[in-house]
């Protein structure tokens, strides 16, 4: 069984019920005809960045994606490596953009904060030589109360460096989980990451808002593993579908801008499975890890996150 590192999380926190649930071959789906992965359309779609990879895909070239971050990238909470988000992203892209050869490399390490990921970013890029980097970022910094100014400066430096290397970038913000719902400092970290993405014109995977939406539905499908913090197979599937649909639409859209799609709920898995539209789906996305291939200063949060739990990403 896949056993990625879980940082300081004690194995005793994993309940028997969770073990039974994770043993299912397929993740649960929402009932009454509702797709478990459906989200409001404004949470799906990339309308900025990705120009270099779009040119490569349009020209029939190969593209390599480096997925870097902490445990949400490594796949803590997944039943096996094939159910991590990078592995599922590769599968979605193979069906969504069948004429393109896209490789996804997982370089997530559980428990990392931005400083440790940023310190190895250049080494991983040199080894993988990616065309696109998806950087899942911010959860552990927010949970541990790392200063937002310091975090933002490191992410900004990384984005500038990637751009100088001719590499496209996508940011992924922290996950939503119930214990953090009322923490203003955590939400501030989410906002800081969104501001960075907008400032640098890179897409943002709005994971926090998507997971909050899923948790707030009348009959929510479980998106978290037994520790109520890390994602499970179902959530990895949904996040991968969101990213794949957004990438495919951006890579294949017409050069001329078109009207945005109507508002409403759309399935992330459907976005990854249906033919790519010529315009991005919904609004712009003001858009964590193992090693398998598959200008305005930022103010620190007034209410820093209290590290009341030993759980780390």
Secondary structure per residue as TSV (DSSP state, phi and psi in degrees):
chain	resnum	aa	ss	phi	psi
A	1	X	-	360.0	144.9
A	2	X	-	-66.6	123.8
A	3	X	-	-132.3	74.2
A	4	X	-	-69.1	163.5
A	5	X	-	-66.0	146.1
A	6	X	-	-122.1	23.3
A	7	X	T	59.0	-128.6
A	8	X	T	-89.3	1.7
A	9	X	-	-66.7	124.4
A	10	X	-	-75.3	138.1
A	11	X	G	-62.9	-20.7
A	12	X	G	-66.6	-16.1
A	13	X	G	-75.9	-15.9
A	14	X	S	-82.1	115.9
A	15	X	-	-80.7	160.3
A	16	X	H	-61.2	-37.9
A	17	X	H	-61.4	-36.4
A	18	X	H	-68.6	-41.1
A	19	X	H	-59.2	-43.2
A	20	X	H	-63.7	-44.5
A	21	X	H	-63.7	-41.1
A	22	X	H	-73.2	-13.1
A	23	X	T	-78.2	-10.0
A	24	X	-	-64.1	138.5
A	25	X	S	-67.4	-33.2
A	26	X	S	-119.9	140.9
A	27	X	-	-67.4	152.6
A	28	X	-	-67.1	154.0
A	29	X	-	-119.1	157.1
A	30	X	-	-69.8	146.2
A	31	X	S	-85.9	-179.2
A	32	X	T	56.8	33.4
A	33	X	T	76.7	6.4
A	34	X	-	-92.5	125.0
A	35	X	-	-69.0	129.9
A	36	X	T	-59.8	-25.4
A	37	X	T	-94.5	1.4
A	38	X	E	-65.3	139.6
A	39	X	E	-141.6	160.7
A	40	X	E	-57.4	143.5
A	41	X	G	-61.9	-25.0
A	42	X	G	-69.2	-12.0
A	43	X	G	-90.6	-2.1
A	44	X	S	-118.9	134.2
A	45	X	-	120.9	137.5
A	46	X	-	-112.9	122.1
A	47	X	-	-116.2	8.7
A	48	X	S	-137.1	155.5
A	49	X	-	70.8	-168.6
A	50	X	-	65.4	19.3
A	51	X	H	-64.1	-38.8
A	52	X	H	-67.6	-46.0
A	53	X	H	-70.5	-29.4
A	54	X	H	-63.3	-41.2
A	55	X	H	-64.5	-42.2
A	56	X	H	-63.8	-44.8
A	57	X	H	-66.4	-42.8
A	58	X	H	-62.9	-31.7
A	59	X	T	-86.1	4.8
A	60	X	T	79.9	14.5
A	61	X	-	-84.4	169.5
A	62	X	E	-83.7	155.0
A	63	X	E	-140.1	139.6
A	64	X	E	-116.3	131.0
A	65	X	E	-108.7	127.0
A	66	X	E	-99.9	116.9
A	67	X	E	-96.9	117.7
A	68	X	E	-131.2	148.4
A	69	X	E	156.1	-148.7
A	70	X	S	-109.2	-139.8
A	71	X	H	-67.5	-25.4
A	72	X	H	-69.0	-21.9
A	73	X	H	-89.5	-44.3
A	74	X	H	-57.4	-40.1
A	75	X	T	110.3	25.4
A	76	X	T	-59.6	130.1
A	77	X	T	101.6	-17.8
A	78	X	-	-78.8	153.4
A	79	X	S	-74.1	-26.9
A	80	X	S	-164.0	169.8
A	81	X	G	-59.2	-27.4
A	82	X	G	-70.4	-12.8
A	83	X	G	-105.9	11.3
A	84	X	S	-74.3	161.5
A	85	X	H	-64.8	-39.2
A	86	X	H	-62.4	-38.9
A	87	X	H	-66.0	-43.2
A	88	X	H	-69.4	-32.3
A	89	X	H	-62.1	-44.2
A	90	X	H	-59.4	-42.1
A	91	X	H	-65.7	-43.9
A	92	X	H	-61.8	-43.6
A	93	X	H	-67.1	-32.9
A	94	X	H	-61.6	-35.9
A	95	X	H	-88.7	-28.3
A	96	X	H	-81.0	-35.5
A	97	X	T	-127.1	70.4
A	98	X	T	-62.4	-24.0
A	99	X	T	-84.0	-2.3
A	100	X	S	-109.4	145.2
A	101	X	E	-100.5	100.1
A	102	X	E	-115.3	125.1
A	103	X	E	-108.8	135.2
A	104	X	E	-116.5	122.9
A	105	X	E	-112.1	125.1
A	106	X	E	-91.8	116.5
A	107	X	E	-127.8	46.7
A	108	X	E	-89.5	144.5
A	109	X	-	-132.2	116.7
A	110	X	T	-59.2	140.1
A	111	X	T	90.6	-6.0
A	112	X	-	-71.0	147.2
A	113	X	-	-103.1	174.2
A	114	X	H	-56.8	-40.5
A	115	X	H	-58.9	-42.4
A	116	X	H	-74.3	-36.1
A	117	X	H	-67.0	-44.8
A	118	X	H	-61.3	-34.8
A	119	X	H	-65.8	-27.1
A	120	X	H	-106.5	2.4
A	121	X	H	-58.0	-48.1
A	122	X	H	-63.9	-38.5
A	123	X	H	-64.7	-44.2
A	124	X	H	-65.4	-39.4
A	125	X	H	-64.1	-42.4
A	126	X	H	-62.8	-35.6
A	127	X	H	-77.7	-40.8
A	128	X	H	-90.6	-31.0
A	129	X	-	55.0	58.8
A	130	X	-	-79.5	159.8
A	131	X	S	-94.4	-22.8
A	132	X	E	-143.4	135.8
A	133	X	E	-115.1	125.3
A	134	X	E	-102.0	111.8
A	135	X	E	-106.3	106.1
A	136	X	E	-86.9	125.5
A	137	X	-	-149.4	149.2
A	138	X	S	104.4	-24.5
A	139	X	H	-62.5	-53.2
A	140	X	H	-66.4	-34.6
A	141	X	H	-62.3	-44.3
A	142	X	H	-66.3	-43.2
A	143	X	H	-66.4	-34.9
A	144	X	H	-91.3	-1.1
A	145	X	T	75.5	25.5
A	146	X	-	-63.7	138.4
A	147	X	-	-58.7	134.1
A	148	X	H	-68.2	-32.5
A	149	X	H	-60.3	-46.7
A	150	X	H	-64.2	-43.9
A	151	X	H	-60.8	-47.4
A	152	X	H	-62.6	-40.3
A	153	X	H	-62.1	-40.1
A	154	X	H	-68.0	-42.8
A	155	X	H	-64.4	-43.4
A	156	X	H	-60.7	-44.4
A	157	X	H	-60.8	-40.6
A	158	X	H	-65.0	-41.4
A	159	X	H	-64.7	-42.8
A	160	X	H	-62.4	-43.0
A	161	X	H	-64.3	-43.8
A	162	X	H	-60.1	-43.3
A	163	X	H	-61.6	-40.8
A	164	X	H	-65.0	-26.5
A	165	X	T	-85.1	-1.7
A	166	X	T	76.2	29.3
A	167	X	-	-112.6	128.9
A	168	X	E	-70.2	156.8
A	169	X	E	-139.9	149.4
A	170	X	E	-133.6	136.1
A	171	X	E	-101.5	146.8
A	172	X	E	-122.7	124.4
A	173	X	-	-82.6	175.0
A	174	X	-	-63.6	160.0
A	175	X	-	-79.7	158.9
A	176	X	-	-95.9	138.2
A	177	X	-	-147.4	149.9
A	178	X	G	-53.4	-39.5
A	179	X	G	-66.9	-14.7
A	180	X	G	-105.3	1.8
A	181	X	T	-56.0	-37.0
A	182	X	T	-104.2	15.6
A	183	X	-	-92.9	109.9
A	184	X	H	-65.3	-34.0
A	185	X	H	-64.9	-39.9
A	186	X	H	-64.8	-44.8
A	187	X	H	-62.6	-34.4
A	188	X	H	-63.1	-37.8
A	189	X	H	-62.0	-40.7
A	190	X	H	-60.5	-42.9
A	191	X	H	-64.8	-42.1
A	192	X	H	-59.6	-42.6
A	193	X	H	-66.7	-39.3
A	194	X	H	-63.3	-40.5
A	195	X	H	-63.4	-40.7
A	196	X	H	-62.4	-44.4
A	197	X	H	-61.2	-44.8
A	198	X	H	-64.6	-42.5
A	199	X	H	-63.1	-35.5
A	200	X	H	-98.8	4.2
A	201	X	T	64.0	35.5
A	202	X	-	-111.8	148.6
A	203	X	E	-64.9	152.9
A	204	X	E	-126.6	126.9
A	205	X	E	-83.0	111.5
A	206	X	-	-85.7	67.4
A	207	X	H	-64.5	-41.4
A	208	X	H	-56.6	-50.2
A	209	X	H	-68.7	-37.4
A	210	X	H	-63.4	-45.5
A	211	X	H	-70.5	-33.1
A	212	X	H	-65.6	-38.9
A	213	X	H	-62.8	-47.1
A	214	X	H	-61.8	-40.3
A	215	X	H	-68.8	-25.7
A	216	X	T	-92.6	2.1
A	217	X	S	-73.0	155.0
A	218	X	T	-55.7	-39.4
A	219	X	T	-126.3	73.8
A	220	X	-	-69.4	144.6
A	221	X	-	-90.2	138.0
A	222	X	-	-61.5	128.4
A	223	X	-	-114.3	1.5
A	224	X	B	-120.0	152.6
A	225	X	-	-79.8	-171.1
A	226	X	T	-63.9	-21.2
A	227	X	T	-84.5	0.5
A	228	X	S	57.9	30.6
A	229	X	S	-138.8	-55.1
A	230	X	S	-79.1	153.6
A	231	X	B	-74.0	157.6
A	232	X	-	-108.2	-176.3
A	233	X	H	-54.6	-43.1
A	234	X	H	-60.5	-44.7
A	235	X	H	-69.0	-40.9
A	236	X	H	-58.7	-40.2
A	237	X	H	-62.0	-45.5
A	238	X	H	-67.1	-43.1
A	239	X	H	-63.9	-42.3
A	240	X	H	-61.4	-39.8
A	241	X	H	-65.0	-40.9
A	242	X	H	-58.5	-47.3
A	243	X	H	-67.6	-44.1
A	244	X	H	-63.0	-44.4
A	245	X	H	-62.8	-40.0
A	246	X	H	-69.3	-41.0
A	247	X	H	-63.9	-47.2
A	248	X	H	-61.6	-42.1
A	249	X	H	-64.6	-41.4
A	250	X	H	-67.3	-42.5
A	251	X	H	-66.8	-29.5
A	252	X	H	-110.0	2.2
A	253	X	S	-70.0	156.5
A	254	X	-	-68.0	155.6
A	255	X	S	-65.7	-36.0
A	256	X	S	-77.1	138.9
A	257	X	-	-66.7	147.6
A	258	X	-	-130.1	167.0
A	259	X	-	-64.9	146.3
A	260	X	-	-69.6	152.5
A	261	X	-	-68.3	157.0
A	262	X	-	-60.5	153.6
A	263	X	S	-71.8	161.5
A	264	X	S	143.9	-175.4
A	265	X	E	-92.0	137.3
A	266	X	E	-134.4	146.1
A	267	X	E	-79.7	131.9
A	268	X	H	-66.1	-37.4
A	269	X	H	-70.3	-34.9
A	270	X	H	-66.6	-38.5
A	271	X	H	-62.1	-27.9
A	272	X	H	-89.0	-8.1
A	273	X	H	-115.0	-22.7
A	274	X	S	-89.0	160.9
A	275	X	-	-56.4	142.9
A	276	X	-	-69.0	130.8
A	277	X	-	-74.4	165.4
A	278	X	S	-87.1	-4.9
A	279	X	S	-127.1	152.7
A	280	X	-	-62.0	147.2
A	281	X	S	-80.5	122.0
A	282	X	S	72.1	-153.8
A	283	X	S	-93.2	170.9
A	284	X	-	-63.6	138.0
A	285	X	-	-80.7	109.1
A	286	X	B	-69.9	41.0
A	287	X	-	1.6	360.0
A	288	X	-	360.0	360.0
A	289	X	-	360.0	-145.2
A	290	X	-	79.9	-171.4
A	291	X	-	-157.0	76.6
A	292	X	B	-122.0	149.0
A	293	X	-	-82.4	-111.4
A	294	X	-	56.5	360.0
A	295	X	-	360.0	-22.7
A	296	X	-	-99.6	121.7
A	297	X	-	-58.7	142.8
A	298	X	-	-91.7	125.9
A	299	X	-	-85.4	141.0
A	300	X	-	-69.0	152.2
A	301	X	-	-65.0	140.1
A	302	X	S	-69.0	-30.0
A	303	X	S	-117.4	87.0
A	304	X	-	-62.6	150.3
A	305	X	-	-67.8	131.7
A	306	X	-	-85.7	124.0
A	307	X	-	-80.2	76.4
A	308	X	-	-86.2	-5.6
A	309	X	-	-125.7	151.5
A	310	X	-	-84.4	-4.4
A	311	X	-	-66.5	132.9
A	312	X	-	-128.1	158.3
A	313	X	-	-77.6	360.0
